[in-house]
Amino acid sequence: MRLTKFTDVALRVLMRLAVAENEDPPTTREVAATMQVPYTHAAKVVARLQHLGLIEARRGRGGGLSLTGAGRSASIGELVRELEGPGDVVECEGATPCPLRSACRLRGALRRAEEAFYASLDPLTVAELVTSPTGPLLIGISSTRPDTG
């Protein structure tokens, strides 16, 4: 299983914001630069995370992004499920349906494996993702923010 780029960026944005408590709230542009993702992609991710209640975004002077309490304690498994959306690991019913679909055991096995993947992520929270050594690395990367003009 491979996560979409959107989910990958969302997890990195949440991790970045989880270590931003003792600094001025970073802007979407600053987070995008630090995480080395295109600004437009980061902006879409920020909008979705804000809609989910995981981050707050304030505009103007003194504005920026911050992680909410719900964002800090969010289950990674639940978050990945939400961001990835429903769907099978393999496409059995697509434009050219698989001829094995009526008696295939692979589809069920892959569905169980996918759920085991999510279940292994369920107990992990955003706050836990930034414990050492990740948190200090993120702080170091953030303190050397590129000029965002």
PyMOL commands that place a pseudoatom at each C-alpha (Angstrom):
pseudoatom trace, name=CA, resn=MET, resi=1, chain=A, elem=C, hetatm=0, pos=[0.000, 0.000, 0.000]
pseudoatom trace, name=CA, resn=ARG, resi=2, chain=A, elem=C, hetatm=0, pos=[1.224, 3.471, -0.810]
pseudoatom trace, name=CA, resn=LEU, resi=3, chain=A, elem=C, hetatm=0, pos=[-0.125, 6.698, 0.684]
pseudoatom trace, name=CA, resn=THR, resi=4, chain=A, elem=C, hetatm=0, pos=[-1.107, 9.529, -1.617]
pseudoatom trace, name=CA, resn=LYS, resi=5, chain=A, elem=C, hetatm=0, pos=[1.118, 12.593, -1.767]
pseudoatom trace, name=CA, resn=PHE, resi=6, chain=A, elem=C, hetatm=0, pos=[-1.734, 14.554, -0.159]
pseudoatom trace, name=CA, resn=THR, resi=7, chain=A, elem=C, hetatm=0, pos=[-1.711, 12.314, 2.939]
pseudoatom trace, name=CA, resn=ASP, resi=8, chain=A, elem=C, hetatm=0, pos=[2.085, 12.409, 3.096]
pseudoatom trace, name=CA, resn=VAL, resi=9, chain=A, elem=C, hetatm=0, pos=[2.111, 16.221, 3.029]
pseudoatom trace, name=CA, resn=ALA, resi=10, chain=A, elem=C, hetatm=0, pos=[-0.723, 16.408, 5.583]
pseudoatom trace, name=CA, resn=LEU, resi=11, chain=A, elem=C, hetatm=0, pos=[1.211, 14.249, 8.048]
pseudoatom trace, name=CA, resn=ARG, resi=12, chain=A, elem=C, hetatm=0, pos=[4.362, 16.325, 7.556]
pseudoatom trace, name=CA, resn=VAL, resi=13, chain=A, elem=C, hetatm=0, pos=[2.437, 19.593, 8.036]
pseudoatom trace, name=CA, resn=LEU, resi=14, chain=A, elem=C, hetatm=0, pos=[0.914, 18.276, 11.269]
pseudoatom trace, name=CA, resn=MET, resi=15, chain=A, elem=C, hetatm=0, pos=[4.321, 17.160, 12.506]
pseudoatom trace, name=CA, resn=ARG, resi=16, chain=A, elem=C, hetatm=0, pos=[5.819, 20.558, 11.697]
pseudoatom trace, name=CA, resn=LEU, resi=17, chain=A, elem=C, hetatm=0, pos=[3.054, 22.359, 13.567]
pseudoatom trace, name=CA, resn=ALA, resi=18, chain=A, elem=C, hetatm=0, pos=[3.384, 20.004, 16.539]
pseudoatom trace, name=CA, resn=VAL, resi=19, chain=A, elem=C, hetatm=0, pos=[6.864, 21.410, 17.233]
pseudoatom trace, name=CA, resn=ALA, resi=20, chain=A, elem=C, hetatm=0, pos=[5.901, 25.058, 16.650]
pseudoatom trace, name=CA, resn=GLU, resi=21, chain=A, elem=C, hetatm=0, pos=[4.480, 25.755, 20.132]
pseudoatom trace, name=CA, resn=ASN, resi=22, chain=A, elem=C, hetatm=0, pos=[7.293, 28.012, 21.337]
pseudoatom trace, name=CA, resn=GLU, resi=23, chain=A, elem=C, hetatm=0, pos=[7.645, 30.147, 18.231]
pseudoatom trace, name=CA, resn=ASP, resi=24, chain=A, elem=C, hetatm=0, pos=[5.588, 32.516, 16.159]
pseudoatom trace, name=CA, resn=PRO, resi=25, chain=A, elem=C, hetatm=0, pos=[3.004, 30.504, 14.243]
pseudoatom trace, name=CA, resn=PRO, resi=26, chain=A, elem=C, hetatm=0, pos=[4.420, 29.641, 10.823]
pseudoatom trace, name=CA, resn=THR, resi=27, chain=A, elem=C, hetatm=0, pos=[2.553, 30.599, 7.662]
pseudoatom trace, name=CA, resn=THR, resi=28, chain=A, elem=C, hetatm=0, pos=[1.465, 28.117, 5.032]
pseudoatom trace, name=CA, resn=ARG, resi=29, chain=A, elem=C, hetatm=0, pos=[4.237, 29.417, 2.791]
pseudoatom trace, name=CA, resn=GLU, resi=30, chain=A, elem=C, hetatm=0, pos=[6.849, 28.863, 5.521]
pseudoatom trace, name=CA, resn=VAL, resi=31, chain=A, elem=C, hetatm=0, pos=[5.610, 25.349, 6.253]
pseudoatom trace, name=CA, resn=ALA, resi=32, chain=A, elem=C, hetatm=0, pos=[5.631, 24.524, 2.536]
pseudoatom trace, name=CA, resn=ALA, resi=33, chain=A, elem=C, hetatm=0, pos=[9.215, 25.774, 2.214]
pseudoatom trace, name=CA, resn=THR, resi=34, chain=A, elem=C, hetatm=0, pos=[10.388, 23.908, 5.315]
pseudoatom trace, name=CA, resn=MET, resi=35, chain=A, elem=C, hetatm=0, pos=[8.718, 20.656, 4.230]
pseudoatom trace, name=CA, resn=GLN, resi=36, chain=A, elem=C, hetatm=0, pos=[9.890, 21.186, 0.637]
pseudoatom trace, name=CA, resn=VAL, resi=37, chain=A, elem=C, hetatm=0, pos=[6.464, 20.915, -0.956]
pseudoatom trace, name=CA, resn=PRO, resi=38, chain=A, elem=C, hetatm=0, pos=[4.794, 23.254, -3.453]
pseudoatom trace, name=CA, resn=TYR, resi=39, chain=A, elem=C, hetatm=0, pos=[2.879, 26.088, -1.796]
pseudoatom trace, name=CA, resn=THR, resi=40, chain=A, elem=C, hetatm=0, pos=[-0.327, 25.332, -3.713]
pseudoatom trace, name=CA, resn=HIS, resi=41, chain=A, elem=C, hetatm=0, pos=[-0.262, 21.724, -2.515]
pseudoatom trace, name=CA, resn=ALA, resi=42, chain=A, elem=C, hetatm=0, pos=[0.402, 22.799, 1.074]
pseudoatom trace, name=CA, resn=ALA, resi=43, chain=A, elem=C, hetatm=0, pos=[-2.463, 25.315, 0.891]
pseudoatom trace, name=CA, resn=LYS, resi=44, chain=A, elem=C, hetatm=0, pos=[-4.914, 22.577, -0.132]
pseudoatom trace, name=CA, resn=VAL, resi=45, chain=A, elem=C, hetatm=0, pos=[-3.675, 20.351, 2.689]
pseudoatom trace, name=CA, resn=VAL, resi=46, chain=A, elem=C, hetatm=0, pos=[-3.978, 23.200, 5.219]
pseudoatom trace, name=CA, resn=ALA, resi=47, chain=A, elem=C, hetatm=0, pos=[-7.555, 23.881, 4.102]
pseudoatom trace, name=CA, resn=ARG, resi=48, chain=A, elem=C, hetatm=0, pos=[-8.493, 20.214, 4.572]
pseudoatom trace, name=CA, resn=LEU, resi=49, chain=A, elem=C, hetatm=0, pos=[-6.795, 19.943, 7.972]
pseudoatom trace, name=CA, resn=GLN, resi=50, chain=A, elem=C, hetatm=0, pos=[-8.532, 23.125, 9.065]
pseudoatom trace, name=CA, resn=HIS, resi=51, chain=A, elem=C, hetatm=0, pos=[-11.880, 21.722, 7.908]
pseudoatom trace, name=CA, resn=LEU, resi=52, chain=A, elem=C, hetatm=0, pos=[-11.181, 18.593, 9.994]
pseudoatom trace, name=CA, resn=GLY, resi=53, chain=A, elem=C, hetatm=0, pos=[-10.533, 20.785, 13.050]
pseudoatom trace, name=CA, resn=LEU, resi=54, chain=A, elem=C, hetatm=0, pos=[-6.904, 19.696, 13.365]
pseudoatom trace, name=CA, resn=ILE, resi=55, chain=A, elem=C, hetatm=0, pos=[-5.304, 23.086, 12.754]
pseudoatom trace, name=CA, resn=GLU, resi=56, chain=A, elem=C, hetatm=0, pos=[-6.225, 26.734, 13.081]
pseudoatom trace, name=CA, resn=ALA, resi=57, chain=A, elem=C, hetatm=0, pos=[-5.253, 29.239, 10.416]
pseudoatom trace, name=CA, resn=ARG, resi=58, chain=A, elem=C, hetatm=0, pos=[-5.260, 32.940, 11.211]
pseudoatom trace, name=CA, resn=ARG, resi=59, chain=A, elem=C, hetatm=0, pos=[-4.762, 35.587, 8.555]
pseudoatom trace, name=CA, resn=GLY, resi=60, chain=A, elem=C, hetatm=0, pos=[-2.988, 38.896, 8.762]
pseudoatom trace, name=CA, resn=ARG, resi=61, chain=A, elem=C, hetatm=0, pos=[-0.429, 40.305, 11.131]
pseudoatom trace, name=CA, resn=GLY, resi=62, chain=A, elem=C, hetatm=0, pos=[0.265, 37.863, 13.949]
pseudoatom trace, name=CA, resn=GLY, resi=63, chain=A, elem=C, hetatm=0, pos=[-1.463, 35.138, 11.987]
pseudoatom trace, name=CA, resn=GLY, resi=64, chain=A, elem=C, hetatm=0, pos=[-0.224, 31.740, 10.974]
pseudoatom trace, name=CA, resn=LEU, resi=65, chain=A, elem=C, hetatm=0, pos=[-0.933, 28.087, 11.532]
pseudoatom trace, name=CA, resn=SER, resi=66, chain=A, elem=C, hetatm=0, pos=[-1.272, 26.260, 14.811]
pseudoatom trace, name=CA, resn=LEU, resi=67, chain=A, elem=C, hetatm=0, pos=[-2.184, 22.753, 15.846]
pseudoatom trace, name=CA, resn=THR, resi=68, chain=A, elem=C, hetatm=0, pos=[-5.392, 22.331, 17.837]
pseudoatom trace, name=CA, resn=GLY, resi=69, chain=A, elem=C, hetatm=0, pos=[-5.766, 19.994, 20.803]
pseudoatom trace, name=CA, resn=ALA, resi=70, chain=A, elem=C, hetatm=0, pos=[-7.649, 17.611, 18.516]
pseudoatom trace, name=CA, resn=GLY, resi=71, chain=A, elem=C, hetatm=0, pos=[-4.782, 17.794, 16.040]
pseudoatom trace, name=CA, resn=ARG, resi=72, chain=A, elem=C, hetatm=0, pos=[-2.189, 16.998, 18.690]
pseudoatom trace, name=CA, resn=SER, resi=73, chain=A, elem=C, hetatm=0, pos=[-4.096, 13.935, 19.918]
pseudoatom trace, name=CA, resn=ALA, resi=74, chain=A, elem=C, hetatm=0, pos=[-5.341, 12.751, 16.508]
pseudoatom trace, name=CA, resn=SER, resi=75, chain=A, elem=C, hetatm=0, pos=[-4.879, 9.057, 15.789]
pseudoatom trace, name=CA, resn=ILE, resi=76, chain=A, elem=C, hetatm=0, pos=[-2.607, 8.574, 12.798]
pseudoatom trace, name=CA, resn=GLY, resi=77, chain=A, elem=C, hetatm=0, pos=[-4.623, 5.533, 11.696]
pseudoatom trace, name=CA, resn=GLU, resi=78, chain=A, elem=C, hetatm=0, pos=[-7.913, 7.451, 11.759]
pseudoatom trace, name=CA, resn=LEU, resi=79, chain=A, elem=C, hetatm=0, pos=[-6.313, 10.415, 10.032]
pseudoatom trace, name=CA, resn=VAL, resi=80, chain=A, elem=C, hetatm=0, pos=[-4.844, 8.299, 7.235]
pseudoatom trace, name=CA, resn=ARG, resi=81, chain=A, elem=C, hetatm=0, pos=[-8.208, 6.535, 6.764]
pseudoatom trace, name=CA, resn=GLU, resi=82, chain=A, elem=C, hetatm=0, pos=[-9.926, 9.927, 6.480]
pseudoatom trace, name=CA, resn=LEU, resi=83, chain=A, elem=C, hetatm=0, pos=[-7.400, 11.410, 4.074]
pseudoatom trace, name=CA, resn=GLU, resi=84, chain=A, elem=C, hetatm=0, pos=[-7.041, 8.325, 1.884]
pseudoatom trace, name=CA, resn=GLY, resi=85, chain=A, elem=C, hetatm=0, pos=[-10.798, 7.787, 1.672]
pseudoatom trace, name=CA, resn=PRO, resi=86, chain=A, elem=C, hetatm=0, pos=[-12.601, 4.555, 0.885]
pseudoatom trace, name=CA, resn=GLY, resi=87, chain=A, elem=C, hetatm=0, pos=[-11.427, 2.200, -1.779]
pseudoatom trace, name=CA, resn=ASP, resi=88, chain=A, elem=C, hetatm=0, pos=[-9.841, -1.134, -2.370]
pseudoatom trace, name=CA, resn=VAL, resi=89, chain=A, elem=C, hetatm=0, pos=[-6.124, -1.743, -2.666]
pseudoatom trace, name=CA, resn=VAL, resi=90, chain=A, elem=C, hetatm=0, pos=[-6.803, -3.316, -6.057]
pseudoatom trace, name=CA, resn=GLU, resi=91, chain=A, elem=C, hetatm=0, pos=[-9.458, -2.293, -8.546]
pseudoatom trace, name=CA, resn=CYS, resi=92, chain=A, elem=C, hetatm=0, pos=[-11.714, -5.270, -9.184]
pseudoatom trace, name=CA, resn=GLU, resi=93, chain=A, elem=C, hetatm=0, pos=[-14.742, -3.465, -10.628]
pseudoatom trace, name=CA, resn=GLY, resi=94, chain=A, elem=C, hetatm=0, pos=[-13.056, -0.847, -12.848]
pseudoatom trace, name=CA, resn=ALA, resi=95, chain=A, elem=C, hetatm=0, pos=[-13.572, -0.122, -16.534]
pseudoatom trace, name=CA, resn=THR, resi=96, chain=A, elem=C, hetatm=0, pos=[-12.342, -3.638, -17.272]
pseudoatom trace, name=CA, resn=PRO, resi=97, chain=A, elem=C, hetatm=0, pos=[-13.653, -5.749, -14.382]
pseudoatom trace, name=CA, resn=CYS, resi=98, chain=A, elem=C, hetatm=0, pos=[-11.408, -8.559, -13.185]
pseudoatom trace, name=CA, resn=PRO, resi=99, chain=A, elem=C, hetatm=0, pos=[-12.686, -11.946, -14.371]
pseudoatom trace, name=CA, resn=LEU, resi=100, chain=A, elem=C, hetatm=0, pos=[-11.825, -13.450, -10.945]
pseudoatom trace, name=CA, resn=ARG, resi=101, chain=A, elem=C, hetatm=0, pos=[-13.903, -11.006, -8.897]
pseudoatom trace, name=CA, resn=SER, resi=102, chain=A, elem=C, hetatm=0, pos=[-16.776, -13.391, -8.127]
pseudoatom trace, name=CA, resn=ALA, resi=103, chain=A, elem=C, hetatm=0, pos=[-14.531, -16.025, -6.515]
pseudoatom trace, name=CA, resn=CYS, resi=104, chain=A, elem=C, hetatm=0, pos=[-11.331, -14.183, -5.654]
pseudoatom trace, name=CA, resn=ARG, resi=105, chain=A, elem=C, hetatm=0, pos=[-9.754, -14.586, -2.227]
pseudoatom trace, name=CA, resn=LEU, resi=106, chain=A, elem=C, hetatm=0, pos=[-7.086, -11.955, -2.882]
pseudoatom trace, name=CA, resn=ARG, resi=107, chain=A, elem=C, hetatm=0, pos=[-9.457, -8.996, -2.523]
pseudoatom trace, name=CA, resn=GLY, resi=108, chain=A, elem=C, hetatm=0, pos=[-10.499, -10.039, 1.004]
pseudoatom trace, name=CA, resn=ALA, resi=109, chain=A, elem=C, hetatm=0, pos=[-6.920, -10.773, 2.013]
pseudoatom trace, name=CA, resn=LEU, resi=110, chain=A, elem=C, hetatm=0, pos=[-5.786, -7.353, 0.798]
pseudoatom trace, name=CA, resn=ARG, resi=111, chain=A, elem=C, hetatm=0, pos=[-8.676, -5.674, 2.616]
pseudoatom trace, name=CA, resn=ARG, resi=112, chain=A, elem=C, hetatm=0, pos=[-7.650, -7.414, 5.861]
pseudoatom trace, name=CA, resn=ALA, resi=113, chain=A, elem=C, hetatm=0, pos=[-4.012, -6.424, 5.319]
pseudoatom trace, name=CA, resn=GLU, resi=114, chain=A, elem=C, hetatm=0, pos=[-5.038, -2.810, 4.729]
pseudoatom trace, name=CA, resn=GLU, resi=115, chain=A, elem=C, hetatm=0, pos=[-7.064, -2.773, 7.940]
pseudoatom trace, name=CA, resn=ALA, resi=116, chain=A, elem=C, hetatm=0, pos=[-4.113, -4.300, 9.841]
pseudoatom trace, name=CA, resn=PHE, resi=117, chain=A, elem=C, hetatm=0, pos=[-1.961, -1.471, 8.446]
pseudoatom trace, name=CA, resn=TYR, resi=118, chain=A, elem=C, hetatm=0, pos=[-4.407, 1.152, 9.730]
pseudoatom trace, name=CA, resn=ALA, resi=119, chain=A, elem=C, hetatm=0, pos=[-4.854, -0.667, 13.051]
pseudoatom trace, name=CA, resn=SER, resi=120, chain=A, elem=C, hetatm=0, pos=[-1.102, -0.565, 13.616]
pseudoatom trace, name=CA, resn=LEU, resi=121, chain=A, elem=C, hetatm=0, pos=[-1.244, 3.230, 13.201]
pseudoatom trace, name=CA, resn=ASP, resi=122, chain=A, elem=C, hetatm=0, pos=[-4.364, 3.746, 15.364]
pseudoatom trace, name=CA, resn=PRO, resi=123, chain=A, elem=C, hetatm=0, pos=[-2.608, 4.063, 18.734]
pseudoatom trace, name=CA, resn=LEU, resi=124, chain=A, elem=C, hetatm=0, pos=[-0.024, 6.522, 17.393]
pseudoatom trace, name=CA, resn=THR, resi=125, chain=A, elem=C, hetatm=0, pos=[-0.814, 10.249, 17.751]
pseudoatom trace, name=CA, resn=VAL, resi=126, chain=A, elem=C, hetatm=0, pos=[0.585, 13.337, 16.062]
pseudoatom trace, name=CA, resn=ALA, resi=127, chain=A, elem=C, hetatm=0, pos=[2.241, 14.326, 19.355]
pseudoatom trace, name=CA, resn=GLU, resi=128, chain=A, elem=C, hetatm=0, pos=[4.009, 10.953, 19.487]
pseudoatom trace, name=CA, resn=LEU, resi=129, chain=A, elem=C, hetatm=0, pos=[5.352, 11.395, 15.962]
pseudoatom trace, name=CA, resn=VAL, resi=130, chain=A, elem=C, hetatm=0, pos=[7.481, 14.325, 17.064]
pseudoatom trace, name=CA, resn=THR, resi=131, chain=A, elem=C, hetatm=0, pos=[9.208, 12.791, 20.048]
pseudoatom trace, name=CA, resn=SER, resi=132, chain=A, elem=C, hetatm=0, pos=[12.974, 12.474, 19.808]
pseudoatom trace, name=CA, resn=PRO, resi=133, chain=A, elem=C, hetatm=0, pos=[14.713, 12.195, 17.391]
pseudoatom trace, name=CA, resn=THR, resi=134, chain=A, elem=C, hetatm=0, pos=[12.081, 13.596, 14.997]
pseudoatom trace, name=CA, resn=GLY, resi=135, chain=A, elem=C, hetatm=0, pos=[11.005, 16.651, 17.017]
pseudoatom trace, name=CA, resn=PRO, resi=136, chain=A, elem=C, hetatm=0, pos=[14.496, 18.082, 17.486]
pseudoatom trace, name=CA, resn=LEU, resi=137, chain=A, elem=C, hetatm=0, pos=[15.223, 17.523, 13.782]
pseudoatom trace, name=CA, resn=LEU, resi=138, chain=A, elem=C, hetatm=0, pos=[12.025, 19.384, 12.821]
pseudoatom trace, name=CA, resn=ILE, resi=139, chain=A, elem=C, hetatm=0, pos=[12.922, 22.245, 15.148]
pseudoatom trace, name=CA, resn=GLY, resi=140, chain=A, elem=C, hetatm=0, pos=[16.375, 22.452, 13.558]
pseudoatom trace, name=CA, resn=ILE, resi=141, chain=A, elem=C, hetatm=0, pos=[14.940, 22.473, 10.051]
pseudoatom trace, name=CA, resn=SER, resi=142, chain=A, elem=C, hetatm=0, pos=[12.374, 25.090, 11.045]
pseudoatom trace, name=CA, resn=SER, resi=143, chain=A, elem=C, hetatm=0, pos=[14.949, 27.392, 12.626]
pseudoatom trace, name=CA, resn=THR, resi=144, chain=A, elem=C, hetatm=0, pos=[16.815, 27.540, 9.323]
pseudoatom trace, name=CA, resn=ARG, resi=145, chain=A, elem=C, hetatm=0, pos=[13.728, 28.515, 7.338]
pseudoatom trace, name=CA, resn=PRO, resi=146, chain=A, elem=C, hetatm=0, pos=[14.491, 29.697, 3.839]
pseudoatom trace, name=CA, resn=ASP, resi=147, chain=A, elem=C, hetatm=0, pos=[13.566, 33.255, 2.977]
pseudoatom trace, name=CA, resn=THR, resi=148, chain=A, elem=C, hetatm=0, pos=[9.937, 33.075, 1.836]
pseudoatom trace, name=CA, resn=GLY, resi=149, chain=A, elem=C, hetatm=0, pos=[9.840, 36.615, 0.476]
for i in range(1, 149): cmd.bond("trace and resi %d" % i, "trace and resi %d" % (i + 1))
show_as sticks, trace
zoom trace
